[in-house]
Amino acid sequence: MPLLRTSRRGALAFGAGSAATFALAGCTGMRTPGMRSQGERLAHHSRRLVQTHDLSGSVLLARGEDVEFSESFGLANRSSGQRNTIETKFNLASIPKMFTATCILQLVEAGAISLDDTVGMHLPHYPGRDAAERATIAHLLMHRSGIGNYWQALAELDGPHPESHRDYLPLFANIPLEHEPGSAFSYSNGGYVVLGLIIEAVTGKSYYEHVQRAVFDTAAMTRTGNWRQSEPIPDRARPYMRSEEKPGQWEDCSARLEPRGSAGGGAYSTVGDLHRFALALTRNRLLSPEMTKAFLQGRLDTPVGKYGYGIIEQDLNGTRLLGHSGGHYGVACELMIFPDLDTTCVVLTNGDVDGYWDTEAFVHELIAGPTKETRNYRFTQDLIDLAANKGPEAGAAFAQAQNDGRTAREGVIDLAGFKHIHRSQGSVGINLLQLNRMVHPGSDYAVYRLAEGLRVTGQSASALEMYRDYLERVPGDTDALARIEELS
């Protein structure tokens, strides 16, 4: 699912081998003499990404119950040197929206609620009256309620962070709806917190107790939970990003995560447990066959695919892909279910997002052949390689000469630039940031990021010039003004 596609922390997020080989092996499952299995190819690619993209995490590929490939890379804790293993628990960011949706659909099957029920029917004292009266459970599941997010309010919170789902309400419930319920799609973690409150109101149990019994226990997910960040949980991966202010160092992002997971995301799990969840779901052990069918389908065209009841459906050259991705600071992950092929892939990472992006693109091609998105990703990588070796002008000229509809991904180039700066290859990193500005001439972001790269590599005069260029585009920007004052 492309929920991490454009930036290091996306709210919405993507080698070798010919297109013919990918299409043959991925779409038909056939093998010719000497051709490695898909698991072997994914293993080879993942190991290479440790060197090229600092891949840190766990990856699993399974056919039905049979695991074809499962391996871990990198460090769970950089301070202690503890390595990631197959039993390492990773933060799932938004993947648990699938768990919440499963609980809701179970309650629908039990006759306890209806998808057409309004918020107010189960939460009569909900503060936002427009949402209480007009937003339905189906709207909440599909991000069509108009209820907003709480990230900014959470970042500005002066006091204790939320401990319960009800504690989140002051952060978003009184904000006017972004749109009339049912009229548009707007990704909403707040909406999923409301679903958690509805589960609590209907069952009489906390969301955490209910999802444990209804999903984790039923699916035999013994290493999954909504543990607090402060709890000393064995085998838990800490989230990391490359430090931009201190090139060469890794920033521990644990303090940026929510103190505890919620119905909107943030649980911890392993690749094996998510494989077990996929099996329980597709084998009708969590829902009836009829409700499973209703769950495993996209319903609304959105920028991230067809969004259904807490699940995203994509069409990859006729191959259906279902699941959800997740992204946060130092967290990038995805559960991919290919139901018609009885294939599951799980990618859980605790490093910067570029390792995840590359893995996602590779898996899509491995299973279904090249798509528009993977062609754009490979094209972007070609530009990066060319600019790194021959300079930004060569990369920009190559991009301009293409007329086949491929486009470069700005976030991928940006992160590659700062990766090289992180690796003490400042000149290469600046070349890539200059390339980004050339191939995205209308992007204010590319200008600002080039200024940042110049600043952290010690090129103060050039950085000042670039910040001033940025201010001509975005007058009065406080961050740029602060940088100019810092460098002057």
C-alpha positions as CSV (number, residue, x, y, z in Angstrom):
1,M,0.0,0.0,0.0
2,P,1.5,3.3,-1.0
3,L,1.0,5.2,2.3
4,L,4.7,6.1,2.6
5,R,5.4,7.2,-0.9
6,T,6.5,10.8,-0.7
7,S,8.3,11.7,2.5
8,R,10.2,10.2,5.4
9,R,7.1,10.2,7.5
10,G,4.1,9.8,5.2
11,A,0.5,10.0,6.3
12,L,-0.5,8.5,3.0
13,A,3.6,5.9,1.3
14,F,7.6,3.2,-2.6
15,G,18.0,-4.3,-9.0
16,A,18.3,-6.2,-11.5
17,G,16.1,-8.4,-13.6
18,S,14.2,-7.9,-16.8
19,A,10.5,-7.0,-17.0
20,A,9.9,-10.2,-18.8
21,T,11.4,-12.3,-16.0
22,F,9.4,-10.4,-13.4
23,A,6.2,-10.8,-15.3
24,L,6.7,-14.5,-16.0
25,A,7.7,-15.6,-12.6
26,G,5.4,-13.1,-10.7
27,C,2.2,-13.5,-12.6
28,T,2.2,-17.2,-13.4
29,G,4.3,-18.7,-10.7
30,M,6.2,-20.7,-13.4
31,R,9.9,-21.4,-13.2
32,T,12.4,-22.1,-15.9
33,P,15.6,-24.2,-15.3
34,G,18.1,-22.2,-13.2
35,M,15.5,-19.6,-12.2
36,R,15.6,-18.8,-8.5
37,S,12.4,-19.0,-6.5
38,Q,10.6,-15.8,-5.5
39,G,11.8,-16.3,-1.9
40,E,15.4,-16.7,-3.0
41,R,15.2,-13.6,-5.1
42,L,13.6,-11.6,-2.2
43,A,16.3,-12.9,0.1
44,H,19.1,-11.8,-2.3
45,H,17.5,-8.4,-2.8
46,S,16.9,-7.8,0.9
47,R,20.5,-8.6,1.8
48,R,21.7,-6.2,-0.8
49,L,19.5,-3.5,0.6
50,V,21.3,-3.7,3.9
51,Q,24.4,-2.3,2.2
52,T,22.7,0.1,-0.3
53,H,19.7,1.4,1.8
54,D,20.6,0.5,5.4
55,L,17.6,-1.9,5.5
56,S,16.8,-2.7,9.2
57,G,13.9,-4.9,10.0
58,S,12.2,-8.2,9.1
59,V,10.8,-9.5,5.8
60,L,8.5,-12.6,5.3
61,L,7.1,-14.2,2.1
62,A,4.7,-17.1,2.5
63,R,2.5,-19.3,0.2
64,G,-0.5,-20.3,2.4
65,E,1.0,-21.6,5.6
66,D,4.4,-22.4,4.1
67,V,7.0,-19.7,4.8
68,E,9.2,-19.4,1.7
69,F,11.5,-16.6,3.1
70,S,11.8,-15.0,6.5
71,E,14.8,-13.1,7.6
72,S,15.8,-10.1,9.8
73,F,18.4,-7.4,9.3
74,G,20.0,-4.6,11.2
75,L,19.7,-3.6,14.9
76,A,16.7,-3.6,17.2
77,N,18.7,-1.4,19.6
78,R,21.7,0.6,18.4
79,S,22.8,1.5,21.9
80,S,23.1,-2.1,23.1
81,G,23.9,-3.7,19.8
82,Q,20.8,-6.0,20.0
83,R,20.1,-7.4,16.6
84,N,16.7,-7.8,14.9
85,T,15.4,-11.3,14.8
86,I,12.3,-13.0,13.4
87,E,10.9,-12.7,16.9
88,T,11.5,-9.0,17.1
89,K,8.4,-6.9,17.8
90,F,8.1,-3.8,15.5
91,N,5.8,-0.8,15.8
92,L,3.0,-1.2,13.2
93,A,1.9,2.4,12.8
94,S,-1.4,2.2,10.9
95,I,-1.5,-1.5,10.1
96,P,-3.7,-2.1,13.2
97,K,-6.6,-0.3,11.6
98,M,-7.2,-3.7,10.1
99,F,-7.5,-5.1,13.6
100,T,-10.0,-2.4,14.6
101,A,-12.0,-3.0,11.4
102,T,-12.1,-6.7,12.2
103,C,-13.5,-6.0,15.6
104,I,-16.2,-3.7,14.2
105,L,-17.3,-6.2,11.6
106,Q,-17.4,-9.0,14.2
107,L,-19.8,-6.7,16.2
108,V,-21.9,-6.1,13.0
109,E,-22.1,-9.9,12.6
110,A,-23.2,-10.3,16.2
111,G,-26.0,-7.8,15.6
112,A,-24.6,-5.4,18.2
113,I,-24.1,-2.6,15.8
114,S,-24.8,-1.6,12.2
115,L,-22.5,0.0,9.7
116,D,-25.2,2.7,9.2
117,D,-25.3,3.6,12.9
118,T,-24.2,7.1,13.7
119,V,-21.5,8.0,16.2
120,G,-24.1,9.4,18.5
121,M,-26.1,6.2,18.7
122,H,-23.3,4.6,20.7
123,L,-21.5,7.7,22.0
124,P,-24.4,10.0,23.0
125,H,-22.1,12.4,24.7
126,Y,-19.6,12.7,21.9
127,P,-18.5,16.4,21.9
128,G,-18.7,17.0,18.1
129,R,-22.4,17.2,17.4
130,D,-22.1,17.2,13.6
131,A,-20.1,14.0,13.7
132,A,-22.4,12.5,16.3
133,E,-25.5,13.1,14.3
134,R,-24.3,12.5,10.7
135,A,-21.1,10.4,10.7
136,T,-21.7,6.6,10.5
137,I,-19.6,3.7,11.4
138,A,-19.1,3.0,7.7
139,H,-17.8,6.6,7.2
140,L,-15.3,6.1,10.1
141,L,-14.0,2.8,8.6
142,M,-13.5,4.4,5.2
143,H,-12.1,7.8,6.3
144,R,-15.2,9.6,5.1
145,S,-16.5,11.0,8.4
146,G,-14.8,14.4,8.1
147,I,-13.2,14.0,11.5
148,G,-9.7,15.2,11.5
149,N,-6.4,14.2,13.0
150,Y,-4.7,14.9,16.3
151,W,-1.0,15.0,15.3
152,Q,-0.5,18.8,15.7
153,A,-2.5,19.0,18.9
154,L,-0.5,16.0,20.3
155,A,2.8,17.7,19.4
156,E,1.7,20.9,21.1
157,L,0.3,19.1,24.1
158,D,1.5,20.6,27.4
159,G,0.8,17.9,29.9
160,P,0.2,14.2,30.1
161,H,-0.2,12.3,26.8
162,P,-3.4,10.3,26.3
163,E,-3.6,7.1,28.3
164,S,-7.0,6.0,27.0
165,H,-9.1,6.5,23.9
166,R,-11.3,9.0,25.6
167,D,-8.2,11.1,26.5
168,Y,-7.7,11.7,22.7
169,L,-11.1,13.5,22.3
170,P,-10.0,17.0,23.4
171,L,-7.3,16.9,20.7
172,F,-9.8,16.7,17.8
173,A,-13.4,16.1,18.7
174,N,-14.4,19.8,18.8
175,I,-12.6,20.8,15.6
176,P,-15.1,21.5,12.8
177,L,-15.5,18.6,10.3
178,E,-13.2,18.8,7.3
179,H,-16.2,17.9,5.0
180,E,-19.7,16.7,5.2
181,P,-19.7,13.1,6.3
182,G,-19.8,10.7,3.3
183,S,-18.8,13.4,0.8
184,A,-15.1,12.9,0.6
185,F,-12.0,10.9,1.7
186,S,-9.7,12.3,4.3
187,Y,-7.4,10.0,6.2
188,S,-8.3,10.2,9.8
189,N,-6.6,8.6,12.8
190,G,-9.2,10.5,14.9
191,G,-11.9,8.6,13.2
192,Y,-10.4,5.3,14.2
193,V,-10.0,6.4,17.8
194,V,-13.8,7.0,17.7
195,L,-14.2,3.4,16.4
196,G,-12.2,2.3,19.4
197,L,-14.6,4.2,21.7
198,I,-17.6,2.6,20.0
199,I,-16.0,-0.9,20.6
200,E,-15.6,0.0,24.3
201,A,-19.2,1.3,24.6
202,V,-20.7,-1.8,23.0
203,T,-18.6,-4.5,24.6
204,G,-18.1,-2.9,28.0
205,K,-14.4,-3.7,27.8
206,S,-11.4,-1.6,27.0
207,Y,-10.3,-1.6,23.4
208,Y,-7.1,-3.3,24.4
209,E,-8.9,-6.1,26.2
210,H,-11.3,-6.6,23.3
211,V,-8.8,-6.6,20.4
212,Q,-6.6,-9.0,22.4
213,R,-9.4,-11.6,22.8
214,A,-11.3,-11.0,19.5
215,V,-8.2,-10.8,17.2
216,F,-4.9,-11.6,18.7
217,D,-6.0,-14.7,20.7
218,T,-8.2,-16.0,17.9
219,A,-5.4,-15.7,15.3
220,A,-2.8,-17.1,17.7
221,M,-0.8,-13.8,17.6
222,T,1.1,-14.5,20.8
223,R,3.8,-11.8,20.2
224,T,1.4,-8.9,19.4
225,G,0.1,-6.2,21.8
226,N,-0.5,-2.5,22.5
227,W,2.3,-2.2,25.1
228,R,3.2,1.2,26.5
229,Q,6.5,2.7,25.3
230,S,7.6,2.8,28.9
231,E,7.1,-1.0,29.5
232,P,10.3,-3.1,29.3
233,I,9.1,-5.4,26.6
234,P,11.7,-8.0,25.5
235,D,12.7,-8.1,21.8
236,R,11.1,-4.8,20.9
237,A,12.7,-2.8,18.1
238,R,13.4,0.9,18.7
239,P,12.6,3.2,15.8
240,Y,15.5,5.1,14.1
241,M,16.1,7.7,11.4
242,R,19.3,9.0,10.0
243,S,20.1,12.3,11.8
244,E,20.2,15.2,9.4
245,E,21.6,17.6,12.0
246,K,24.4,15.2,13.0
247,P,25.3,13.3,9.8
248,G,26.6,9.9,10.5
249,Q,24.5,9.4,13.6
250,W,21.1,7.6,14.0
251,E,18.3,9.4,15.8
252,D,16.3,7.2,18.3
253,C,12.7,8.3,17.5
254,S,11.0,6.5,20.5
255,A,10.0,9.7,22.1
256,R,8.2,10.8,18.9
257,L,5.9,7.8,19.0
258,E,2.6,7.8,21.0
259,P,3.0,6.5,24.5
260,R,0.7,3.5,23.6
261,G,-1.0,2.2,20.6
262,S,-4.7,2.8,19.9
263,A,-7.5,1.7,17.6
264,G,-5.8,4.0,15.0
265,G,-2.4,2.2,15.2
266,G,0.8,1.8,17.1
267,A,0.5,-1.8,18.2
268,Y,3.6,-4.0,18.1
269,S,3.9,-7.3,16.3
270,T,6.2,-9.7,14.4
271,V,6.3,-10.8,10.8
272,G,5.1,-14.3,11.9
273,D,2.2,-12.9,13.8
274,L,1.0,-10.8,10.9
275,H,1.3,-13.9,8.7
276,R,-0.9,-15.7,11.2
277,F,-3.4,-12.8,11.1
278,A,-3.5,-12.9,7.3
279,L,-4.2,-16.7,7.4
280,A,-6.9,-16.3,10.1
281,L,-8.5,-13.6,8.0
282,T,-8.5,-15.3,4.6
283,R,-9.5,-18.7,6.2
284,N,-12.6,-17.2,7.7
285,R,-11.5,-17.7,11.3
286,L,-12.1,-14.1,12.3
287,L,-15.2,-13.4,10.3
288,S,-17.8,-15.5,8.5
289,P,-17.2,-16.2,4.8
290,E,-19.7,-13.6,3.8
291,M,-18.3,-10.9,6.1
292,T,-14.7,-11.8,5.1
293,K,-15.6,-11.3,1.5
294,A,-17.1,-7.9,2.4
295,F,-14.0,-7.0,4.3
296,L,-11.5,-8.1,1.6
297,Q,-12.5,-5.5,-1.0
298,G,-11.8,-1.9,-1.8
299,R,-14.8,0.4,-2.1
300,L,-13.7,3.9,-2.7
301,D,-11.2,5.3,-5.2
302,T,-8.6,7.3,-3.2
303,P,-5.0,8.4,-3.8
304,V,-3.8,5.2,-2.0
305,G,-5.9,2.7,-3.9
306,K,-9.5,1.5,-3.3
307,Y,-10.1,2.0,0.4
308,G,-12.6,-0.3,2.1
309,Y,-13.4,-1.0,5.7
310,G,-9.9,-0.5,7.1
311,I,-8.2,-2.2,4.2
312,I,-6.8,-1.0,0.9
313,E,-7.1,-2.9,-2.4
314,Q,-4.8,-2.3,-5.4
315,D,-4.8,-3.8,-8.9
316,L,-1.3,-4.8,-9.9
317,N,-1.6,-5.9,-13.5
318,G,-4.8,-7.8,-12.7
319,T,-3.4,-9.3,-9.5
320,R,-5.3,-8.2,-6.4
321,L,-3.3,-6.8,-3.5
322,L,-5.0,-6.2,-0.1
323,G,-3.7,-5.0,3.2
324,H,-2.4,-1.8,4.8
325,S,0.8,0.0,5.3
326,G,2.0,2.2,8.2
327,G,4.5,5.0,8.7
328,H,5.8,7.0,11.6
329,Y,9.2,8.4,12.7
330,G,11.5,5.4,12.3
331,V,8.7,3.1,11.3
332,A,7.8,1.9,7.9
333,C,5.8,-1.3,7.4
334,E,3.2,-3.2,5.3
335,L,1.1,-6.3,5.3
336,M,0.5,-7.4,1.7
337,I,-2.1,-10.1,1.0
338,F,-2.4,-11.5,-2.5
339,P,-5.7,-13.5,-1.9
340,D,-6.0,-15.0,-5.4
341,L,-2.4,-16.4,-5.1
342,D,-2.7,-17.3,-1.4
343,T,0.5,-15.3,-0.9
344,T,1.4,-13.1,2.0
345,C,4.3,-10.7,2.3
346,V,5.1,-8.8,5.5
347,V,7.7,-6.0,5.7
348,L,8.5,-4.4,9.1
349,T,11.3,-1.9,9.5
350,N,12.8,0.3,12.2
351,G,15.2,2.3,10.1
352,D,14.7,5.1,7.6
353,V,12.0,4.6,5.0
354,D,14.1,4.1,1.9
355,G,14.7,0.4,2.7
356,Y,10.9,-0.1,2.9
357,W,10.3,1.8,-0.3
358,D,12.7,-0.4,-2.3
359,T,11.3,-3.6,-0.8
360,E,7.8,-2.7,-1.6
361,A,8.6,-2.0,-5.2
362,F,10.6,-5.2,-5.5
363,V,7.8,-7.3,-4.1
364,H,5.2,-5.7,-6.4
365,E,7.3,-6.6,-9.4
366,L,8.2,-10.0,-8.0
367,I,4.5,-11.0,-7.6
368,A,2.8,-9.1,-10.4
369,G,5.4,-7.6,-12.8
370,P,6.3,-4.0,-13.3
371,T,3.5,-1.4,-12.7
372,K,3.4,2.4,-13.3
373,E,4.5,3.0,-9.7
374,T,7.4,0.6,-9.8
375,R,8.5,2.0,-13.2
376,N,8.6,5.4,-11.7
377,Y,10.6,4.1,-8.7
378,R,13.2,2.4,-10.9
379,F,13.4,5.5,-13.1
380,T,14.1,7.5,-10.0
381,Q,16.8,5.1,-9.0
382,D,18.4,5.4,-12.4
383,L,18.4,9.2,-12.1
384,I,20.0,8.9,-8.7
385,D,22.7,6.6,-10.0
386,L,23.4,8.8,-13.0
387,A,23.6,12.1,-10.9
388,A,25.7,10.4,-8.3
389,N,28.3,9.3,-10.9
390,K,28.1,12.1,-13.5
391,G,26.6,15.1,-11.8
392,P,23.1,16.6,-11.5
393,E,23.1,18.0,-15.0
394,A,23.5,14.6,-16.5
395,G,20.6,13.3,-14.4
396,A,18.4,16.2,-15.3
397,A,19.2,15.9,-19.0
398,F,18.3,12.2,-18.9
399,A,15.0,13.0,-17.1
400,Q,14.1,15.7,-19.7
401,A,14.9,13.3,-22.6
402,Q,12.3,10.8,-21.4
403,N,8.9,10.9,-23.1
404,D,7.4,7.6,-21.9
405,G,5.4,9.1,-19.0
406,R,7.7,8.0,-16.2
407,T,8.1,10.5,-13.4
408,A,10.8,10.9,-10.7
409,R,9.7,10.6,-7.0
410,E,10.8,13.7,-5.1
411,G,10.9,12.1,-1.7
412,V,13.1,9.2,-2.9
413,I,15.7,11.6,-4.4
414,D,15.6,13.7,-1.3
415,L,16.2,10.8,1.1
416,A,19.0,9.5,-1.2
417,G,20.7,12.8,-1.0
418,F,20.7,12.9,2.8
419,K,21.7,9.2,3.0
420,H,24.9,10.1,1.1
421,I,25.5,13.1,3.4
422,H,25.0,10.7,6.4
423,R,27.7,8.4,4.8
424,S,30.2,11.3,4.6
425,Q,29.7,11.6,0.9
426,G,28.6,15.2,1.0
427,S,29.4,16.2,-2.6
428,V,27.3,13.3,-3.9
429,G,24.4,14.2,-1.5
430,I,24.4,17.8,-2.7
431,N,24.4,16.6,-6.3
432,L,21.3,14.6,-5.6
433,L,19.6,17.5,-3.9
434,Q,20.5,19.8,-6.8
435,L,19.1,17.1,-9.1
436,N,15.8,17.2,-7.2
437,R,15.6,20.9,-7.6
438,M,16.2,20.6,-11.4
439,V,13.7,17.8,-12.1
440,H,11.1,19.4,-9.7
441,P,11.4,23.1,-10.6
442,G,8.1,24.1,-9.1
443,S,8.9,22.5,-5.7
444,D,9.5,24.8,-2.8
445,Y,10.4,21.8,-0.8
446,A,13.2,20.8,-3.1
447,V,14.7,24.3,-2.7
448,Y,14.5,24.3,1.1
449,R,15.9,20.8,1.3
450,L,18.9,21.8,-0.8
451,A,19.5,24.7,1.6
452,E,19.4,22.3,4.5
453,G,21.9,20.0,2.8
454,L,24.3,22.8,2.1
455,R,24.0,24.0,5.7
456,V,24.7,20.6,7.3
457,T,27.7,20.1,5.0
458,G,29.2,23.4,6.1
459,Q,28.6,25.4,2.9
460,S,27.1,28.4,4.7
461,A,27.3,31.0,2.0
462,S,25.6,28.7,-0.6
463,A,23.0,27.7,2.1
464,L,22.2,31.4,2.8
465,E,21.7,32.0,-0.9
466,M,19.3,29.0,-1.2
467,Y,17.3,30.0,1.9
468,R,16.8,33.5,0.4
469,D,15.7,31.8,-2.8
470,Y,13.2,29.8,-0.8
471,L,11.9,32.9,0.9
472,E,11.2,34.5,-2.4
473,R,8.9,31.6,-3.0
474,V,7.5,31.4,0.5
475,P,7.7,34.8,2.0
476,G,7.9,35.0,5.8
477,D,8.6,31.3,6.4
478,T,9.7,31.2,10.0
479,D,12.0,28.2,9.7
480,A,13.9,29.7,6.8
481,L,14.2,33.1,8.6
482,A,15.6,31.3,11.6
483,R,18.2,29.5,9.5
484,I,19.3,32.8,7.9
485,E,19.7,34.4,11.3
486,E,21.6,31.3,12.5
487,L,24.1,31.5,9.6
488,S,24.4,35.3,9.4
